[in-house]
């Protein structure tokens, strides 16, 4: 039987809060070549993220995300990065229907597979830097 403790913390990975306007996310559908939708990330973990776009995406939809790694405290991209972006195949799992009517749609996606070798490690390395607060 579920307890109050495990009802509150169902996540497998720890989440980290990001400054939304500074963490760009681009989305494309798996049958498309171009990233046609852009938005911002609110929080992220090793297993997924919470983000917003101007267009709601239905839960269950498989997508590919391009996530720009945050700039450092001096406004520079990560020094060890081939580039600033991490690419990950994902599935939308949650959509805030209440916010959709009033403006940008907030949603969440789980990562299913990192598209390039080293992207997962680069993303996790950002969390280990100590620059980001743990999300509630």
C-alpha positions as CSV (number, residue, x, y, z in Angstrom):
1,X,0.0,0.0,0.0
2,X,1.4,3.5,-0.9
3,X,2.6,5.6,2.0
4,X,2.5,9.4,2.3
5,X,6.3,9.4,1.9
6,X,6.4,7.6,-1.4
7,X,3.4,9.5,-2.7
8,X,5.3,12.7,-2.3
9,X,8.6,11.6,-3.9
10,X,7.8,9.4,-6.9
11,X,10.7,10.6,-9.0
12,X,13.7,8.4,-9.8
13,X,16.1,11.2,-10.3
14,X,16.7,14.5,-8.5
15,X,15.5,17.6,-10.2
16,X,17.4,20.9,-10.6
17,X,15.8,24.3,-11.0
18,X,16.8,26.4,-14.0
19,X,16.2,30.0,-14.9
20,X,13.6,29.5,-17.6
21,X,14.5,32.4,-19.9
22,X,18.1,31.2,-20.0
23,X,17.6,27.5,-20.8
24,X,16.3,27.2,-24.3
25,X,14.5,24.0,-25.5
26,X,13.7,23.2,-29.1
27,X,11.3,20.4,-30.1
28,X,10.7,18.5,-33.2
29,X,8.4,15.6,-33.9
30,X,10.1,12.3,-34.8
31,X,8.8,12.4,-38.4
32,X,10.2,15.9,-39.0
33,X,13.7,17.2,-39.8
34,X,13.5,20.6,-38.3
35,X,13.0,21.9,-34.8
36,X,9.9,24.0,-35.3
37,X,9.0,24.8,-31.7
38,X,11.0,26.7,-29.1
39,X,10.5,27.2,-25.5
40,X,12.2,27.3,-22.1
41,X,13.1,24.7,-19.4
42,X,12.0,25.1,-15.8
43,X,13.6,22.1,-14.2
44,X,15.6,19.1,-15.4
45,X,16.9,15.8,-14.2
46,X,18.8,12.9,-15.6
47,X,15.5,11.4,-16.6
48,X,13.4,14.3,-17.9
49,X,12.4,17.9,-17.8
50,X,9.6,20.4,-17.2
51,X,9.3,23.0,-20.0
52,X,7.0,25.3,-21.8
53,X,6.2,26.0,-25.5
54,X,3.7,28.2,-27.2
55,X,1.9,25.1,-28.5
56,X,0.7,22.2,-26.2
57,X,1.9,18.7,-27.1
58,X,-0.4,15.8,-26.2
59,X,0.9,13.4,-23.5
60,X,2.2,10.2,-25.1
61,X,3.7,12.0,-28.1
62,X,7.3,11.0,-28.9
63,X,9.5,14.0,-29.7
64,X,13.1,14.9,-30.0
65,X,14.4,17.8,-27.8
66,X,17.4,20.0,-28.2
67,X,18.3,21.4,-24.8
68,X,20.9,24.3,-24.6
69,X,23.2,23.8,-21.6
70,X,23.1,26.8,-19.3
71,X,25.8,29.5,-19.6
72,X,28.3,29.7,-16.8
73,X,28.3,32.5,-14.2
74,X,30.3,34.7,-16.7
75,X,27.8,34.2,-19.5
76,X,30.0,31.7,-21.4
77,X,29.1,28.3,-22.7
78,X,30.5,25.2,-20.9
79,X,34.2,25.0,-21.6
80,X,34.2,21.2,-22.2
81,X,31.2,21.1,-24.5
82,X,31.5,20.4,-28.2
83,X,28.6,22.8,-28.5
84,X,25.9,24.0,-26.1
85,X,23.2,21.6,-27.1
86,X,22.2,18.1,-25.8
87,X,19.9,16.1,-28.0
88,X,17.5,13.5,-26.5
89,X,14.6,11.4,-27.7
90,X,11.7,11.9,-25.3
91,X,8.1,11.3,-24.7
92,X,5.7,14.0,-23.4
93,X,4.1,12.6,-20.2
94,X,2.2,15.6,-18.7
95,X,0.5,18.7,-19.9
96,X,-0.9,21.5,-17.6
97,X,-4.3,22.0,-19.2
98,X,-5.1,25.0,-16.9
99,X,-2.2,27.0,-18.2
100,X,-2.8,26.1,-21.9
101,X,-5.8,28.4,-22.3
102,X,-4.1,31.5,-20.9
103,X,-0.8,31.3,-22.8
104,X,2.3,29.1,-23.1
105,X,1.7,25.5,-22.3
106,X,3.7,23.9,-19.5
107,X,4.5,20.2,-19.9
108,X,6.9,17.5,-18.9
109,X,8.8,14.8,-20.9
110,X,10.8,11.8,-19.9
111,X,14.0,11.0,-21.7
112,X,14.0,7.7,-23.6
113,X,17.5,7.9,-25.3
114,X,20.2,10.4,-25.7
115,X,20.9,10.9,-29.4
116,X,24.7,11.6,-29.3
117,X,27.5,9.9,-27.4
118,X,28.5,12.0,-24.3
119,X,25.3,14.1,-24.2
120,X,24.0,12.4,-21.0
121,X,27.4,12.8,-19.3
122,X,27.6,16.5,-20.3
123,X,24.1,17.1,-18.9
124,X,24.8,15.3,-15.6
125,X,28.1,17.3,-15.4
126,X,26.0,20.5,-15.3
127,X,24.2,19.2,-12.2
128,X,27.4,18.3,-10.4
129,X,28.8,21.8,-10.9
130,X,27.0,23.0,-7.8
131,X,25.5,26.0,-9.6
132,X,21.9,24.8,-9.6
133,X,19.5,24.5,-6.7
134,X,17.5,21.3,-6.2
135,X,13.9,21.7,-7.3
136,X,11.1,21.1,-4.8
